[in-house]
Amino acid sequence: MRWVAVGLWACAAGCAAPPDTLRGGQPRARRGLSVPLPAYPVEPGAVAVAGISAGGFLAVQLHVAYSATFQRGAAVFAGGPYDCAEGGALAAVTTCAQGLPQAPDVAALIQRTDARAASGDIDPTAHLAGEPVWLWSGTLDTTVRPAVMDALFAYYQHYVTAAAVTYEHTTAAGHGWVSPSGPNLCAATVTPFVNDCPPADPEAAFLGQSFGPLSPRNSGALAGSFQAFDQNEFFDDQDAPAHGLADDGYLYVPSSCVGGQVCRVLLALHGCLQARGQVGDAFLQTSGLAEWADGNRLLLLFPQGAPSAGNPNACWDWWGYDDPSYATKAGRQMLALKRMVDRVSSGATDAGQDGGAATADGGSADGGIADAGPAGDAGAADDGGSPVDSGSSGLDESDAGLGSGGPVPGCGCGLTSEGLPWATFLSALPVIARVRRHRAPEARLRRGSH
């Protein structure tokens, strides 16, 4: 196995941090024009998380580690059990993606979860018992194979009452988020990894399971608006790109949440090669979430990953590329996303707020928000008003670090972002040595010196 790792390291050695990410030297210039994340009145406990692929793995991490926060549960497309990789990059791309040489060891992961809860590294698992869980696995998904999702289903069955867990696993779908607005055919595994699988409407299913009966889906122009917000402030070092996140994330504010009405929150996590820097507004506009948010008092948080050292595909940290504590409440990305949820949920609940919630610095949220328009037709200027633009992502490929659909620049391996057997393949391998060196003590004890 050592020669395989060395060869793959050489293949990925050219994948470095973006040129604007400076480490231990001069401060990195901020390019985003976003405002602080606003605060809105939110119903206590009315927070859920959803994600696809790497975002699915992180959604599980967040739900399990912060189960007292994500009380309305989790929706997972093509993810896996909590801390499946156990700090190992090779495990991430084999056991946790392909189910090879064996499926994830659910019993061992449950034991690991219980130990973390007992130590206080994650919330008590008793919170999970009645929290809704909705799972999707396509029968044609060869990126995160059904055996891995079967393991996630078994994992959740250990903690969550049977009636609260739904597992959809019979549709001939490829690897992707599934939405009636998806641009891809159901069986596809291609960028932007949003598939339409009629008559399925997963958003209706999992939002209804998490938040109760829904008002009808908006079938016309979106009535709410998107706003860019600064992600840097949620990290202790004020440097989101140093930890695999973009400068800017996005918040969708339905008109029903303007004016002081109490709302709910969904944290929506894209997958690898699916951040706005790679697919433009495709995930924001075609995930099918905003259409349901409009009439259902639902704020949508879309944090954004970005290429970084050891992570050229803008994946979330579910195997330890940035942080040996990645799967606990102390994990850098985990804590940053929790802080985002806490911020957006911290508005006053009294009526009479005028024209939008207050931002963190006391200003109005309205100034940074423009009409979203219908999906794919936002009609706003780049880098001004709304972050959503009809014709492009608003970022050129030098901003993104990668384009969509072509070879990964600088890696020289001939792999493309379309049809990758596992989107984190290149991003995982450069950190094998670093993750092994910094593996958590419990893993070193269990695995010995190997």
SVG drawing of the C-alpha trace seen along z (x, -y; Angstrom):
<svg xmlns="http://www.w3.org/2000/svg" viewBox="-50 -50 56 56">
<polyline fill="none" stroke="black" stroke-width="0.4" points="0.0,0.0 2.9,-2.4 3.9,-2.6 0.3,-3.4 0.2,-6.2 3.5,-7.6 2.3,-7.4 -0.9,-9.1 0.8,-11.8 2.9,-12.6 -0.2,-12.8 -1.8,-15.3 1.3,-17.2 0.4,-20.1 -2.9,-20.8 -1.9,-23.7 -3.7,-26.4 -5.2,-29.2 -2.7,-32.1 -4.7,-34.4 -4.4,-32.0 -1.4,-33.1 -0.2,-31.0 1.7,-32.5 2.7,-35.7 1.0,-38.7 -2.8,-39.0 -4.8,-37.7 -6.8,-40.4 -10.6,-40.1 -12.2,-40.0 -15.8,-39.5 -18.2,-42.5 -20.6,-40.8 -22.1,-42.1 -22.2,-40.4 -24.8,-37.6 -28.1,-39.0 -30.1,-37.8 -33.8,-36.8 -36.4,-35.7 -36.4,-31.9 -38.6,-29.4 -36.6,-27.7 -35.2,-24.4 -36.5,-24.8 -33.1,-24.1 -32.3,-21.3 -29.4,-20.4 -29.2,-18.8 -26.3,-17.8 -25.1,-15.9 -22.0,-13.7 -19.2,-15.5 -22.0,-17.8 -24.0,-14.7 -21.1,-13.4 -20.8,-16.8 -24.5,-17.0 -24.3,-13.8 -21.3,-15.1 -23.1,-18.3 -26.4,-16.5 -24.6,-14.1 -22.1,-16.5 -24.7,-19.3 -27.9,-17.3 -29.1,-19.8 -29.0,-22.5 -30.3,-20.5 -33.5,-19.4 -35.4,-19.2 -32.9,-16.6 -31.0,-15.8 -31.6,-15.0 -28.7,-13.2 -28.1,-12.5 -25.3,-10.0 -23.5,-10.4 -22.2,-8.0 -22.1,-7.3 -20.7,-9.7 -16.8,-10.0 -16.8,-7.1 -13.2,-7.9 -11.9,-8.0 -9.2,-10.5 -8.0,-8.4 -8.0,-9.7 -7.7,-6.3 -10.7,-5.1 -12.6,-8.1 -12.2,-7.2 -12.5,-3.4 -14.7,-2.2 -16.7,-5.4 -17.3,-5.9 -17.2,-2.6 -17.9,-0.3 -14.6,1.5 -12.8,3.6 -15.8,3.7 -18.7,1.5 -18.3,-0.9 -18.1,0.9 -21.3,-0.5 -20.7,1.1 -17.3,-0.5 -18.6,-3.9 -21.4,-3.6 -18.8,-2.8 -16.7,-5.8 -19.8,-8.1 -20.8,-7.0 -17.2,-7.6 -17.2,-11.1 -20.6,-11.8 -19.4,-10.6 -16.3,-12.8 -18.4,-15.9 -16.7,-16.2 -20.2,-15.9 -23.7,-16.5 -25.4,-13.6 -26.8,-11.1 -30.1,-11.0 -31.1,-14.2 -31.1,-12.1 -34.0,-9.8 -36.9,-11.7 -35.1,-13.9 -36.2,-13.3 -33.8,-11.7 -34.4,-11.4 -31.9,-9.5 -31.6,-9.1 -29.4,-6.7 -29.7,-6.2 -29.3,-2.6 -27.0,-3.9 -24.7,-5.9 -21.2,-4.6 -19.6,-7.6 -21.1,-6.9 -22.4,-3.4 -25.7,-2.2 -23.8,0.1 -22.4,-3.0 -25.9,-4.6 -27.2,-1.2 -24.6,-1.6 -25.8,-5.1 -29.3,-3.8 -28.2,-1.2 -26.2,-3.8 -29.2,-6.1 -31.5,-3.1 -29.4,-2.7 -30.1,-6.2 -33.4,-7.3 -36.8,-5.9 -37.9,-3.9 -40.8,-6.1 -38.5,-9.1 -36.2,-7.6 -37.1,-7.5 -34.8,-5.8 -35.4,-6.2 -33.2,-3.8 -35.1,-2.3 -34.8,-5.1 -32.5,-4.6 -30.6,-7.8 -26.9,-8.7 -24.8,-10.7 -26.4,-14.1 -28.9,-16.2 -32.4,-15.4 -34.9,-18.2 -37.7,-18.8 -35.7,-21.8 -32.6,-19.8 -31.0,-20.3 -29.7,-16.7 -31.5,-13.5 -32.1,-11.2 -29.4,-8.6 -26.7,-11.2 -23.5,-11.7 -22.3,-15.0 -21.9,-18.6 -23.7,-20.4 -24.8,-17.2 -28.5,-18.2 -30.8,-15.6 -34.5,-15.5 -36.1,-12.2 -39.8,-12.6 -42.2,-12.2 -39.9,-12.5 -39.8,-15.7 -37.3,-15.0 -37.5,-18.6 -41.2,-18.3 -40.6,-15.0 -37.7,-15.9 -38.9,-19.5 -42.3,-18.1 -40.7,-15.5 -38.6,-18.1 -41.0,-21.0 -44.5,-19.6 -47.2,-20.3 -46.1,-22.6 -47.8,-25.4 -47.7,-24.8 -44.5,-25.0 -43.9,-28.3 -44.2,-27.4 -43.5,-30.9 -40.8,-33.6 -39.1,-33.4 -40.6,-35.8 -37.5,-36.0 -34.0,-37.1 -30.4,-35.9 -27.7,-37.7 -24.0,-37.2 -22.5,-37.2 -19.0,-37.1 -17.8,-33.7 -14.4,-34.8 -15.8,-36.2 -16.9,-32.7 -13.3,-31.5 -11.1,-32.4 -8.3,-33.5 -10.8,-35.4 -9.6,-33.4 -12.2,-31.1 -10.2,-30.2 -7.4,-28.9 -9.8,-26.3 -11.5,-25.3 -14.3,-27.8 -14.9,-30.7 -15.0,-34.3 -18.7,-34.5 -21.7,-32.3 -25.3,-32.9 -28.5,-33.3 -32.0,-33.0 -34.5,-35.1 -38.2,-34.4 -40.5,-37.3 -42.4,-35.5 -39.4,-36.1 -39.2,-39.8 -40.9,-42.1 -40.3,-40.2 -42.3,-36.9 -40.8,-34.0 -39.1,-31.6 -37.2,-28.3 -33.7,-27.5 -32.2,-24.9 -28.4,-24.6 -27.9,-23.3 -24.4,-21.8 -23.2,-21.4 -21.0,-18.5 -17.4,-18.4 -17.1,-20.3 -20.5,-21.9 -19.6,-25.2 -20.6,-28.4 -17.0,-28.9 -17.3,-25.7 -21.0,-25.5 -22.1,-29.1 -25.6,-29.5 -26.7,-26.0 -27.0,-24.6 -28.5,-27.7 -31.1,-28.1 -32.0,-24.4 -31.8,-22.6 -35.6,-23.1 -35.3,-24.6 -36.1,-28.2 -39.4,-27.3 -40.5,-25.6 -38.9,-28.3 -41.0,-31.0 -44.3,-30.0 -43.0,-28.2 -41.0,-30.8 -37.8,-29.0 -34.4,-30.7 -31.8,-28.9 -28.2,-29.0 -25.8,-28.0 -22.3,-28.1 -19.7,-27.8 -16.5,-25.7 -13.4,-26.7 -10.3,-24.9 -7.5,-24.9 -4.3,-23.0 -5.1,-19.3 -8.7,-20.1 -8.7,-21.2 -12.3,-20.1 -13.9,-22.4 -15.1,-19.5 -16.1,-19.8 -13.8,-18.4 -15.1,-15.0 -11.8,-13.1 -9.4,-15.6 -7.7,-17.6 -7.8,-20.8 -8.3,-19.7 -7.7,-16.6 -10.8,-17.5 -12.9,-17.8 -15.8,-15.6 -16.3,-17.1 -17.8,-20.3 -14.3,-21.8 -13.7,-21.2 -13.0,-24.4 -15.5,-24.0 -18.0,-22.5 -17.8,-25.4 -17.9,-28.0 -21.1,-26.5 -22.6,-26.3 -21.8,-29.9 -23.5,-30.8 -26.7,-29.0 -26.5,-30.6 -26.2,-34.1 -29.0,-33.8 -31.3,-32.4 -30.5,-35.2 -33.0,-37.9 -35.5,-39.3 -38.8,-37.4 -41.0,-40.5 -43.2,-41.7 -42.7,-45.1 -39.3,-44.8 -39.3,-47.2 -38.2,-46.0 -35.8,-43.2 -33.9,-41.8 -31.0,-43.6 -27.5,-42.6 -24.8,-41.8 -23.5,-45.4 -26.9,-46.9 -27.5,-47.8 -30.4,-46.6 -30.2,-43.4 -32.1,-45.0 -29.2,-46.8 -27.3,-43.7 -30.4,-41.8 -31.8,-42.1 -34.6,-40.2 -33.6,-36.7 -36.0,-36.3 -36.9,-32.9 -34.4,-30.1 -31.7,-30.8 -32.9,-34.4 -31.8,-36.6 -31.1,-39.6 -28.6,-41.1 -25.2,-42.5 -22.0,-40.7 -20.5,-41.6 -23.1,-44.3 -26.7,-43.8 -27.6,-40.2 -24.9,-37.5 -27.0,-35.5 -26.4,-36.1 -28.3,-34.5 -25.4,-33.9 -22.4,-32.9 -21.2,-32.4 -19.9,-35.9 -16.5,-34.4 -13.9,-33.6 -12.0,-30.4 -9.0,-32.1 -11.3,-32.9 -12.7,-29.4 -9.4,-27.6 -11.0,-25.1 -13.4,-25.3 -16.3,-22.9 -16.1,-19.9 -12.5,-20.0 -9.2,-18.4 -8.3,-19.6 -5.7,-22.3 -2.2,-21.7 -2.8,-18.0 -1.9,-16.5 -3.8,-13.3 -6.2,-13.5 -9.2,-13.2 -12.2,-15.4 -14.9,-16.7 -17.6,-14.9 -18.0,-11.3 -15.3,-11.1 -15.5,-7.8 -15.2,-9.9 -15.0,-13.6 -12.7,-13.9 -10.1,-11.5 -7.5,-14.1 -8.3,-16.3 -7.9,-13.5 -4.6,-12.0 -2.2,-14.9 -3.1,-14.8 -2.5,-11.2 0.8,-11.8 -0.5,-14.9 -3.6,-13.2 -1.7,-10.1 0.8,-12.4 -2.0,-14.3 -4.5,-11.5 -6.5,-11.8 -4.9,-9.8 -7.8,-7.4 -7.2,-6.4 -3.4,-5.9 -4.1,-3.7 -6.6,-1.6 -4.6,-1.2 -1.1,-1.0 1.8,-2.7 0.6,-2.0"/>
</svg>
